[in-house]
Amino acid sequence: MAEGILSVEDTEVTIKRAPEIMSEDLARRADIKINQRIPISTVNEWPKYDVIIFGTPTRFSNIYVQVRNFFDQIDRLWLSGDLTGKISSVFTSTGTQHRGQKIPITSLIHTIFIAPRYDHSRGFLFLPGDCVLNTPLIKSEFS
């Protein structure tokens, strides 16, 4: 996805990840990668971006809990209008074909664009991708 975005002239891409909410000791025992090279995002930096594309792995056909926790922290930005006009989209990934990608996508869409109030999103403008509720964005030999 980043490669495609970078193909547009005068475009920059910043890749970040949601913070881990599990203790380091428990994460190590659960064999979770904790020393990743991708920096951790904070919701306070979101207003500086023009476009924010949110991704989540699937966990039993649901949003990854770290990503859900992250969204629970943005009400201050939404209420202040700091997210108004930001373009956003969503994607998800899973290790198997046809294994619950649609439910996390619709849940992210609901969280970002519908949940705050039915007459107003959190300010984001939704840009659907090829993968939204239909076709995978990246086709593989297993698609």
N, C-alpha and C positions, 0 to 999 in steps of 0.2 A: 504494500500500500504506500509506504514512504517513497519507494522508487517512482511510482506513478505520479505522486504529488510533486516530487522534485523535478519531474520532466517539464513542469510548467515554469516558464522563465520568471525570475525574481521571486522565487518561493523558497521558504525555509521550513524545515520540519524539525520538530522537537518530539522525541519519543520519551515518555515517562511511564511509570507504573504506580499503581495504588500501593499505599503503605501496607505492610504486613501487620495484622492485628494480633497475631499469635505470638506468644513469648518466644524468644530466640531458642531457649532450651527445648521447648515443645516442638518448635519448627524443625530443629535438628533431629529430634527423635522420630518425627513424622517424615523425615527425608525430604523436606521442602528446601528448595534452593533459596538460600538467604543472602548469599554474596553475589548478587547479580550486578552486571555492569550498567544496566539501565537505571538511571537515577529515579528517585521517588518524587512523585508530584505532590503538591499541596494545593488545596482549593484556592488559596490566596493568589496563586499565580495565574489562574484561569482568565481573569479579565484582560491580561496582556495579549492573549491569543485572539486572532480573527476567526479561526476555525478550530473546533475541538471535535475530534473523532474518538468516540469511546469504544473500547473493546473489552470483552470479557470471555474467559474460558467458561465452559458450562460445568456446572456441578449438579448432577442429578436433575437436568433440564431446568436449571435456575441460574441466576446471576451469581458469580463468585462472591462470597461474603465480604471480601475485602473491598470489592467495587461497590457493593450495596452500602457498606459503612461509609465509603467516601461520599456517596451522594447524600447521605443523611447529614452531611456537614455544610451543604451549600445554601441553605435557606437565607443566610445573611446576605450572600451575593445576589440571590434572586430578589429579595426584598429591596435591596439598595439599587437595583437596576443595572448592576455591573455586568450582567450576562445578556442584557437586551441587545438583540441584533447579531449575536454571535451565531455563526453557522455551525451546525453540528450534525453528526451522523453516528451510526452505531454498527458494530460488527461483532461476531462471536466466532469461536473456534471450538472444535472438539476433536478427539482422537479417532472418532469413528464416523462413518457416513450415516446420515439420517438419524442422528442420536440427540435430539433435543435442542437444536440450534434456534428454532423459531420461538420457543417460549422465552428464553433470555432476551432475544431481540425485542419481542413485543413488551416485555417487562421493562427493558431499558427505555423504549420509546414512551411508555406510560410514565416512568419515573421522571424523564427529562422534559417531556412536552405536555403531559396531561395532568399529572398528579397534583401540582400545586393548587390550581383552581380550574374548573372546567371552562372558564372564559379567558384564561390567560396561561400561557406556558411559563416556564422559568425565564423566558426571554429569548431562548434559542430559536433559531430558524432551522427547520428540519430539512436536511438534504438526504433523500433516500439513496442508498447504494444498490448495486446489482444484487446484493445478497439479502436485502430486506424482504423477508417472507417468501422468497421465491427461489432464486438461483444463486449458487455459491459465487462469491466475488472472484475467487481464484479456482480454476478448474484443475483437478489433478487426474491422474490415471484412475482414481477411484470414484470420481464425480459422475 
